[in-house]
Structures are given as C-alpha cells and as structure tokens.
Amino acid sequence: MKQLSEVFGDKKVLITGGLGFLGSNLARRLVELSAHVSVVDSLVPDQGGNRFNIEGIEDRLEVQVADIKDTEVVSRLVRGCDYVFNLAARTSHVRSIEQPLEDLEANCRSQLLFLELLKATNRDCRVIYTGSRSQYGRALYLPVDEEHPFNAMDTNGVHKATVEMYHLLYSRVFGIRCTCLRLSNVYGPRHQMSHSRQGFIHWFIRLALSSQNIEVFGDGTHQRDFIFVDDAIEAMLQAAAEPSCYGEALNVGTGIPLTIGEIASRIAARTGCTYDLVPFPEDFLNVEIGDLYLDVSRIMRMTGWAPEVGFDDGLDTTLDFYRRHGDKYWNDADANMIR
Amino acid sequence: MKQLSEVFGDKKVLITGGLGFLGSNLARRLVELSAHVSVVDSLVPDQGGNRFNIEGIEDRLEVQVADIKDTEVVSRLVRGCDYVFNLAARTSHVRSIEQPLEDLEANCRSQLLFLELLKATNRDCRVIYTGSRSQYGRALYLPVDEEHPFNAMDTNGVHKATVEMYHLLYSRVFGIRCTCLRLSNVYGPRHQMSHSRQGFIHWFIRLALSSQNIEVFGDGTHQRDFIFVDDAIEAMLQAAAEPSCYGEALNVGTGIPLTIGEIASRIAARTGCTYDLVPFPEDFLNVEIGDLYLDVSRIMRMTGWAPEVGFDDGLDTTLDFYRRHGDKYWNDADANMIR
C-alpha cells in the first residue's frame, strides 16, 4: 500500500460531484492528506450535493457550483491538476428507466464533454472514475468478478458502463491515465436522505431515526455487498496512487454478502424501530436484480488495499452521524414524500 | 435451419437504414421471401444510403426517407410489425474520435428514442440489431468469441456496444425480443464507394476499377475476417427466425483470417492494378486494432447457419457488380476526395 500523504500531499486534485456523498468524504480525506482540493458540483436537487457535507473544511478547499458541462469553469479547474476524481453522475435506477434520454444527457453526454476537455487541456492528469455494480445487473454467478458481462437492468447501469468505456478508451487512445472502479453498495455519513431512489439502506436509517416503520420489499433474503464509505474512499485513493491500475476496471466492495432483512434487523435493534416485509412495488419488480456481491480480490492484489470497517461498526458510526445532523439531511415535513 | 419463406412470407418487416449496404441487400432477400417490407432511411450523405440499391424492387416495398428519430413517421411504420431489422447507424471510426458528441447523438440518442417508441407502440415485434466487431477493439485473444471484453478503440465502437446494451436491456426488462449481432468485415455489392472511412476493401475495389494504385497501410500482414454480404444477410434472417437467439449477442463472420495484403493482391490479380505498402497515416495509428477474426461457433450451433461463399467467389461477384454499376456509386471527378 502506498503512503497516501506522500502521494497526495501538495498535489492538485479536482473532485467532480465533490459536494455529494462520495465526493465530500473524499474531499475531507484529501484535505487531511494536505492535497490542494477543488470540488465542482452542480447541486442538482435530490442528487446528493449538500454544502453541509464540507462543514468544517470550507476554508481548506475551493468550491465551484457548476455542471461538468460548463467548459469555461471546468477548463480552469483541470488546468495543472495532478488527479481528477470523476464522481459527478445522475443516479437513479427506476427513474432512468422512465426518463432514459435525460439519463443519457446527464451521464454520457456530460462525461464525454468532460473527457474531451481533459484531452484538450490536460492529458497528464490521472483520472479515477466511479462506476457501480449496477453495470453487472443480475448476477450470472457469485461473487461477481470483473469478467462478468454487463447485464444492466436499467438505463443508468448501461450508461455507467458506457462512461467507463469512454474512460478506458481515452486511456488507451489518448494516454490519459484512467482507472475505473465499480462500487458495490456504499453507506455512511453524508449520503442524501430525502428519497430512497439511490438505495435503501440510508432510507431505512432515516425511517428508523424518524420513528417510522421500515418496509422491506420482498422476503428480505436478497443479498448485497455493503462497504463503509471510509473503506471505499481508501480504495479510490490507493487505486489512484498505483500506476499498474491505470487502464483497468476494478471492483470495490467487501465481498461479504448481507441480506436486506438482516440490515433492517440490525438497524431496528439499534433504534427500536420495527420492520415489515411487503411485496415489491410494480416499478421495482422489473429492475430487481436478486443477489449481488463482488469479488474484490483484484484490487486487493494490485494495491494491497482491504476493507477494514465491519458492518456493525460502520452502521454505528452512520447512525451516530445522522442522529447528530439529521436536520441537515431531511425535514420531517417531507417524511411521506415519494420513494 | 429454418425454412425462411415460411418464417417471413406475408410477415410485416421494417428495415431501418434500409437503403444502405446491409439494409438494401436484406430488403431484396425479404422481398424474394414474400415479406411485406418497409424501409426507413435518412439518406445522410456519405453514410451509404443509395436509391439505386433497391433498383428493380422499388414497387415491391415501401420507402420512407426519414431519420429514426422522426417519431411520427416511425411510429406508423412499426405499428403491426412482426420483425424490425434495426440497421440504421452512423459508421466512421476515425471521425467518431474527432466528433464524439455527434456520434453519441446520431447513434445512442437516436436508438434510445427508437427503442422507447417500440416499447410504447409494439412490444410484440422481434428486433435484430447489427453491432460490429469494432465493439471488441484490439483482440486480447484470437479468435474473438462473445465473452471477449469490449475494448473499443474508437467512440463509434463504444456507442455500438452501448446500443447493443440498450437492446438487451429492453429485451430483459420490457420483453421486446431482441437479438444482437456483431458483424465482422462485410463486403459485397451495394456498399458506398465514395470514401474509405467505412473500411478498406470497397475502397481498394474502387481504386482498382478506376485504374489507380492501391495503398495498403502498414506491412499488409494484419488479419481480418471477411464475410460476403449474402452470407451475413442469411445469418441475420436465421437469427431472427430462431427464438432461442432472443436476448443474445452473437458473432457473425466466417472465422477465417485473411491478411490485408492478400486482399490487395487478389484484387490486383483480377483487375491488373498495382498496390504498395505505405506507412499508416497518423490519425489511423492510434485506433488501429491489429489482427481480428471472430469465433462464430455460437450462431452456427444455435441456428444451423454457416457461411457458404468463399472469398474468391464473393470478390468476383462484387467486382462484377461494380464493373456494371460503378457509375451509381462514384464519380471519377471526386477520385481524390478525402479518405
């Protein structure tokens, strides 16, 4: 494993989507490592960007509220950058099925423009792109390794794969050193809590902390791979620091399956809330992927990284964060808003 | 193998890109099989659409000059269709690198709109989408089978893969029965001959028939998989006729490697032209893929189809066609136009 303060100290780093869940946790860590951090975020409502996410480090980084399509702002930010963590994305599985063209515009077109700009202004920087396990869709075998075909069950998953292919293409053809990560279900502080369209665990936590009942869709036996955000951030940094990862696509997760019922039960045990099994809503049925957890041996082998935070500890940290700061992430008046 | 006249006779079939190379050859065959054929083609200059391609069958099919994005025209055409052969595409490797956003718009956005329209108006039809070997990029092993990862070397190859993923997604999630084919280098009558951006073999033929010298880039030892158009059309029809192919992506080629130098030499032997080896132009170097030929055992096993036309016979038929009709495909005044 690389000594991260040596790799990133005094380096110029840009984070796209830097006020969001992953972006802000990454920004905090990079500031701690003495990097010169800029973040760009469009603060599109409901997508997760939140100024409170950088509370306490506001004076130690540059914040630009802009879309990555805003060539003028972005070309200034990427100039001289050593590393770009390219996290900006629109994420919603069910909605991407309903509005696929919007998803194409917000994800593929924006990212292609961004890579064109990098190609024109700074081919020397190193780029980390964060895709997701949704590229794999329904697993043909478990655990899912990087050779598993893309069988996305929603348009967002197809577009995540497309944007990964853009990065690998620009790596091969234009020599921009890109590494692509495929993240499993990441949880922890600073995730948006205003709707459930970006995964259920934070929604369960919000319901629990608002003294509401949790509804688990289906029989609760579906398995997922949950990784605490600090572990995911460390994986991103180690992958960025390791030259042999350039041009590669690597899974990031724990590789440990947990059932959705088990998650609900552990949240309930800590908060005193209750949970029920209810049938899947119709719009989820078609895109439900069954069990999915990742084989993460490749990134472990290539970087020496390994996840360190057990689920119970991660959950305690997360609950503690939202107990203290829930008012910055949701408003009880909207408690019955759309899923 | 299915008896194709029983499968397609009296069936309503739409071909997008139906005035182009593959589309028009397919239309001719389907008319012969007594299908009710409609073609839609935007006749974008230089892309291959040519009214002469349907010479002699004009009265036996419906022709609409429109883009597949033209919802009004297309929704009328797809209504009640039994089969859609979805061939409309912008194809240019080098240009897609120079103008990636144009390629995104013309390929991904148009196809997503088209599939949305199918989903809204006719989920019962069967769809054949033609992707290409360019999705694979540089081969990691040979022959390239369907499990080979997508390593496209140009934006067009990424978008071909994206559109394939759209089709498989709409197949899985919305039940539209789609089969995706990945075609190797197809050659034969009715290909555009006005520039070399859609592959070199037709360009060699044009130069030879115009008594010009052929320039082979590199040392001429690169291998490709050439399939005669009649064989490719038969594969498309057999795949459409075979229900077990729905939801699958299948290679179509001969599986037989031929070097580019050998192709030039066989054309020269038949036409009396000469050929030289010249260095790759700079804009080709980055996107050159080396050797590539396909493993086509999967489609052979699933449908019983096999290629039947040997390269020498296919080349003779092709040369004969352009000797007779070259004036419909190029104008000697533009002989020195851009590659």
Boltz contact constraints between the chains, C-beta under 6 A:
constraints:
  - contact:
      token1: [A, 100]
      token2: [B, 112]
      max_distance: 6.0
  - contact:
      token1: [A, 112]
      token2: [B, 100]
      max_distance: 6.0
  - contact:
      token1: [A, 152]
      token2: [B, 169]
      max_distance: 6.0
  - contact:
      token1: [A, 158]
      token2: [B, 165]
      max_distance: 6.0
  - contact:
      token1: [A, 158]
      token2: [B, 169]
      max_distance: 6.0
  - contact:
      token1: [A, 162]
      token2: [B, 162]
      max_distance: 6.0
  - contact:
      token1: [A, 165]
      token2: [B, 158]
      max_distance: 6.0
  - contact:
      token1: [A, 169]
      token2: [B, 152]
      max_distance: 6.0
  - contact:
      token1: [A, 169]
      token2: [B, 158]
      max_distance: 6.0
  - contact:
      token1: [A, 173]
      token2: [B, 286]
      max_distance: 6.0
  - contact:
      token1: [A, 286]
      token2: [B, 173]
      max_distance: 6.0
